[in-house]
Amino acid sequence: MTHKPDESDKSGKKPRTEKPISFGLDSFGDIPTDDTGQLMTYAGAIRQVVKEAVLADKLGIDVIALGEHHRSDFSISSPETVLAGIATRTKNIKLASGVTVLSSDDPVRVFERFATLDALSNGRAQIILGRGSFTESFPLFGYELRDYEVLFEEKVQLMAEILKEKPVTWTGTTRAPLAGAEIYPRTESGRIHTSIGVGGSPESVIRAARYGFPLMLAVIGGSPERFVPYVELYKQAGAQFGTPTDEIGLHSPGFIADTDEEAVETAWPAHKINFDRIGHSRGWPPLKREHFDEEVAKYSLHIGSPETVAQKMAKTIRTLGITRFDLVYGGGPMPAKARLHMIELYATKVIPRIRELLAEDDKPGKKAAR
């Protein structure tokens, strides 16, 4: 039973009130392999993501978030288009970008596209704004990397105004000014749920608080504990700006199979291909098995059996006090069947187990491990 804020337990102490935890899946549209072991086409990969989202909705997963990339190793360059397809085949699952690369897009068009998605889905659209971890979109759409910071700052500022769904007056240096501009279609609720994705920049954390956006942390390696200062900074900044900071989410990669061994051995070759392919353009050394195993055992790769992944995810939720956890799945050329089975295990075993573990923390006399 959920307590109301002004209720008290028989002990006389006010109960701890927390925002319910939501669980999502994130896909970048990695190209999976089919039953013969061959890579799917881009079209096949997109249809596979739709199939996975339909399954996730059927099983009660809260959110599906799709990333935007403009590279040969990913199939999704237009998340809202794929999400619109998913909207017509699902009923409850929230439909989010993960992320929308706002720096190389136009805030007006972003709003128009997601407001349309919101209409198609009966209010299920969500936007996660980000600068993106890749830079291919900048030259592709005619932007200069030297303007990286000012592009994001100005466009977030404009987006914050557009989301109010009132006439917009705005002036900046990165696009034409607006004077009382009316932007349509407007949503039925009056607001599209919009977050800011942060990969480790204090400036981005403060920006999210300044504009009153929920925070979405990208934890793709290392220990989740290193993000505790960012959570604290977000709350401190929100207190100073007078903005809400009760929504903090996280996305982190992982893979689930029936056993720890199966999960690791399925994920390892695909993860290495993905890591080395990206690393080639960034100057990273090839990924070694011992480094991968260390990330799985100690840090932010949530790979293993349902119990292993549930324990690890619950620990991360406790550590950071987050209200949403999105598991980034299907990294690299992973078998499509394995991805579908992972979603089933996530929904039917991992999420219920996490809720059990978190509920145990709330039992009288028991302190959560932090």
C-alpha positions in Angstrom: 0.0 0.0 0.0 1.3 3.5 -0.8 1.1 6.0 2.0 -0.1 9.5 1.6 2.5 12.1 2.6 0.5 13.3 5.7 -0.2 9.8 7.0 1.7 8.2 9.9 2.6 4.7 10.9 1.4 3.3 14.2 4.9 4.0 15.5 4.2 7.7 15.1 6.9 8.1 12.4 6.0 9.4 9.0 6.6 6.7 6.4 9.2 7.1 3.7 7.6 8.2 0.5 9.4 7.5 -2.7 8.6 7.8 -6.4 7.8 4.3 -7.8 10.7 2.7 -9.8 10.1 2.3 -13.5 12.0 -0.2 -15.7 12.8 0.3 -19.3 14.7 -1.1 -22.3 17.0 0.9 -24.5 18.0 0.0 -28.0 20.4 1.7 -30.4 19.2 -0.4 -33.3 22.3 -2.7 -33.3 22.2 -5.1 -36.2 21.4 -8.6 -34.9 22.0 -11.9 -36.5 19.3 -14.2 -37.8 18.7 -17.9 -37.3 21.5 -18.7 -39.8 24.0 -16.5 -38.0 23.9 -13.8 -40.8 23.6 -10.1 -40.1 20.1 -8.8 -40.7 19.5 -5.9 -43.1 18.9 -2.5 -41.7 15.2 -2.9 -42.5 15.2 -6.3 -40.7 17.0 -4.8 -37.7 14.3 -2.0 -37.4 11.5 -4.6 -37.7 13.2 -6.6 -35.0 13.2 -3.7 -32.6 9.5 -3.2 -33.3 8.9 -6.9 -32.5 10.9 -6.6 -29.3 8.9 -3.5 -28.2 5.6 -5.3 -28.8 6.9 -8.1 -26.6 8.0 -5.7 -23.9 4.6 -4.0 -23.9 2.8 -7.4 -23.7 5.0 -8.3 -20.7 4.4 -5.1 -18.8 7.8 -3.3 -19.2 7.4 0.4 -18.6 9.5 2.1 -21.3 11.2 1.4 -24.6 13.8 4.1 -25.5 15.5 4.2 -28.9 18.7 5.9 -29.6 19.7 8.1 -32.6 22.8 7.3 -34.6 24.0 8.0 -38.0 26.6 5.2 -38.4 26.8 1.9 -40.3 26.7 -0.2 -37.2 23.2 1.0 -36.1 19.9 0.9 -37.9 18.0 3.7 -36.1 18.6 7.3 -37.2 15.0 8.5 -36.7 13.8 7.1 -33.3 10.5 8.9 -33.4 9.6 7.3 -36.7 10.3 3.8 -35.3 8.4 4.7 -32.1 5.4 5.8 -34.2 5.4 2.3 -35.7 5.6 0.8 -32.3 2.8 3.1 -31.1 0.3 1.5 -33.5 1.0 -2.0 -32.2 1.2 -1.4 -28.4 -1.0 -0.1 -25.6 0.8 0.8 -22.5 4.6 1.0 -22.9 6.1 4.6 -22.8 7.8 5.5 -26.1 11.1 7.5 -25.6 14.1 8.6 -27.5 17.4 7.6 -26.0 18.7 10.2 -26.9 17.4 12.8 -29.3 20.6 14.6 -30.5 19.3 18.1 -30.0 22.5 19.8 -30.9 22.2 18.9 -34.6 18.4 19.0 -34.8 15.8 21.8 -34.6 13.8 22.1 -31.4 10.7 23.2 -33.3 10.8 20.1 -35.5 11.7 17.8 -32.5 8.6 19.1 -30.7 6.3 18.7 -33.7 7.5 15.1 -34.3 7.1 14.0 -30.7 3.8 15.8 -30.3 2.6 13.7 -33.3 4.0 10.6 -31.7 2.2 11.6 -28.5 -1.1 11.8 -30.4 -0.6 8.4 -32.1 0.2 6.7 -28.8 -2.5 8.4 -26.6 0.1 10.4 -24.5 2.9 7.9 -24.3 5.7 9.9 -25.9 8.8 10.9 -24.0 11.9 12.8 -25.1 15.4 12.4 -23.7 17.6 15.3 -25.0 21.3 14.8 -25.3 24.4 16.0 -27.1 25.1 12.5 -28.3 28.2 10.3 -27.8 29.0 10.4 -31.5 29.6 13.4 -33.8 28.6 12.1 -37.2 25.3 14.1 -37.1 27.2 17.5 -37.0 28.7 17.5 -40.5 25.8 15.5 -41.8 23.3 18.3 -41.0 25.7 21.2 -41.5 26.8 22.0 -38.0 30.4 22.8 -36.8 31.9 20.8 -33.9 33.5 24.1 -32.6 29.9 25.2 -31.8 29.3 22.0 -29.7 28.6 23.8 -26.4 26.6 26.8 -27.6 24.4 24.6 -29.9 23.2 22.5 -27.0 22.8 25.3 -24.5 20.7 27.5 -26.8 18.6 24.6 -28.2 17.8 23.3 -24.7 16.8 26.9 -23.7 14.5 27.1 -26.8 13.1 23.6 -26.2 12.2 24.5 -22.6 10.1 27.3 -23.9 8.5 25.3 -26.7 7.5 22.6 -24.2 5.2 25.1 -22.4 3.0 24.9 -25.5 2.4 28.7 -25.6 3.5 31.3 -28.1 7.3 31.3 -28.2 9.5 34.3 -28.4 13.2 33.5 -28.5 16.5 34.9 -29.8 19.8 33.1 -30.1 22.8 32.7 -32.4 22.3 29.2 -33.7 19.0 29.5 -35.6 16.4 32.2 -36.7 14.6 34.0 -33.9 11.0 33.4 -33.0 8.5 36.1 -32.2 5.2 34.8 -30.7 5.5 31.6 -32.7 2.6 29.1 -32.4 3.8 25.5 -32.7 1.5 22.7 -33.5 0.2 20.1 -32.9 -0.2 20.7 -29.2 -0.6 17.7 -26.9 -3.7 16.7 -25.1 -1.9 16.7 -21.7 -0.2 20.1 -22.3 3.3 18.7 -21.8 5.6 16.0 -23.3 7.7 14.3 -20.6 11.2 15.4 -21.4 14.5 14.6 -19.7 18.2 15.5 -20.3 20.7 12.6 -20.8 24.0 13.2 -19.1 27.1 11.1 -19.6 29.4 12.7 -16.9 29.4 16.5 -17.4 28.7 18.6 -14.3 27.6 21.4 -16.6 24.9 19.2 -18.1 23.7 18.2 -14.7 23.3 21.8 -13.7 21.6 22.6 -17.0 19.0 19.9 -16.4 18.2 21.4 -12.9 18.2 24.9 -14.2 15.5 24.2 -16.8 13.6 21.8 -14.5 14.2 18.7 -16.6 14.4 15.2 -15.1 18.0 13.7 -15.2 18.9 10.6 -17.1 22.4 9.3 -16.4 24.3 7.2 -18.9 26.4 4.7 -17.0 28.2 2.7 -19.6 31.3 1.6 -17.7 33.1 1.8 -14.4 31.4 1.9 -11.0 27.9 3.4 -10.6 29.2 4.9 -7.3 31.1 7.5 -9.3 27.8 9.1 -10.3 26.7 9.8 -6.7 28.3 13.3 -6.8 26.2 14.0 -9.9 23.0 13.0 -8.2 23.9 15.2 -5.2 24.9 18.1 -7.6 21.5 17.8 -9.4 19.6 18.0 -6.1 21.7 20.9 -4.8 21.3 22.8 -8.1 17.5 22.1 -8.1 17.2 23.5 -4.6 19.0 26.7 -5.7 16.9 27.1 -8.9 13.7 26.1 -7.2 13.1 23.2 -9.7 11.9 19.6 -9.0 14.6 16.9 -8.8 12.6 13.9 -7.8 13.0 12.1 -11.2 16.5 10.6 -11.7 16.9 7.8 -14.2 19.8 5.7 -15.4 20.6 3.6 -18.5 23.3 1.0 -18.5 24.1 -1.9 -20.7 23.4 -5.5 -20.0 22.3 -8.9 -21.1 20.3 -11.7 -19.4 20.3 -15.4 -20.1 19.2 -18.5 -18.1 22.7 -18.9 -16.6 25.6 -16.6 -15.8 27.9 -18.6 -18.1 25.4 -18.5 -21.1 24.9 -14.7 -20.6 28.6 -14.0 -20.5 29.5 -16.2 -23.4 26.7 -14.9 -25.6 27.4 -11.2 -24.8 31.3 -11.3 -25.0 31.8 -11.7 -28.8 29.1 -9.2 -29.7 30.3 -6.7 -27.0 33.9 -6.9 -28.2 32.9 -6.3 -31.9 30.9 -3.3 -30.9 33.6 -1.9 -28.5 36.4 -2.4 -31.0 34.5 -0.9 -33.9 33.8 2.3 -31.9 37.3 2.3 -30.4 38.9 2.2 -33.8 37.6 5.7 -34.5 38.3 6.9 -31.0 41.8 5.6 -30.5 40.9 2.9 -27.9 42.9 -0.3 -27.6 41.1 -3.5 -28.5 38.9 -4.8 -25.6 40.5 -7.6 -23.7 38.6 -10.5 -22.1 39.9 -9.7 -18.6 38.6 -6.2 -18.8 35.2 -7.4 -20.0 35.0 -9.9 -17.2 36.0 -7.3 -14.6 33.2 -5.0 -15.8 30.7 -7.8 -15.6 31.9 -8.9 -12.1 32.4 -5.5 -10.5 31.0 -2.6 -12.5 28.4 -1.5 -14.9 27.8 -4.4 -17.3 24.6 -6.0 -16.0 25.3 -9.4 -17.6 24.3 -12.7 -16.1 21.4 -14.8 -15.0 18.2 -13.2 -13.8 19.3 -13.4 -10.1 22.7 -12.0 -10.8 21.4 -9.1 -12.9 18.6 -8.4 -10.4 21.0 -8.2 -7.5 23.3 -5.9 -9.4 20.5 -3.6 -10.6 19.0 -3.4 -7.1 22.4 -2.3 -5.7 22.7 0.4 -8.3 19.2 1.7 -7.6 20.0 1.8 -3.9 23.3 3.5 -4.4 22.1 6.3 -6.6 18.5 6.6 -5.3 17.1 6.5 -8.9 13.5 6.3 -10.0 14.1 4.7 -13.4 16.4 2.0 -14.7 16.7 1.4 -18.4 18.7 -1.6 -19.5 20.5 -1.1 -22.8 20.2 -4.4 -24.6 21.4 -6.1 -27.7 24.8 -4.4 -28.0 26.7 -5.6 -31.1 25.7 -8.4 -33.5 23.8 -10.5 -31.0 21.4 -13.3 -32.0 17.8 -12.0 -32.4 16.4 -15.0 -30.6 18.7 -14.2 -27.6 17.5 -10.6 -27.5 13.8 -11.7 -27.4 14.6 -14.3 -24.6 16.4 -11.6 -22.7 13.4 -9.3 -22.8 11.2 -12.2 -21.5 13.6 -12.9 -18.6 13.9 -9.2 -17.8 10.1 -8.8 -17.5 9.2 -12.0 -15.8 12.1 -12.7 -13.5 14.5 -9.7 -13.1 12.0 -6.9 -12.5 9.9 -8.8 -10.0 13.0 -9.9 -8.2 14.3 -6.3 -8.0 11.0 -5.2 -6.5 11.3 -8.0 -3.9 14.8 -6.9 -3.0 13.9 -3.2 -2.7 10.8 -4.2 -0.6 13.0 -6.1 1.8 15.0 -2.9 2.4 11.8 -1.2 3.6 11.0 -3.9 6.2 11.0 -2.6 9.8 14.5 -2.9 11.4 16.3 -3.5 8.1 18.6 -0.9 6.6 19.2 -0.8 2.9 22.8 -1.6 1.9 24.3 1.6 0.5 
